[in-house]
């Protein structure tokens, strides 16, 4: 089983990059945020590890941060969608 590792440049958030790793069964194996609120992002990473990409998308897609039109969880969804397409 091969894993796909993908780096995504975030837009509109405090974090600058997200590195995601998903396996051939569409399971999130690892997530690493660069920048942003360290404690919150460690929590998100811990919670989504082992979930399917579809589960993450259904729970986190569209979450906003304050008045921003996006958030780190929402940007994680964008990263997972792009990683899925890149395979």
ABEGO torsion letter per residue (X at the ends): XBBBBBBBBBBGBABABBBBBBBAAGBBABBBBBEEBAAAAAAAAAAABGBBAAAAAAAABGBBBEABABBAAAAAAAAAAAAAAAX
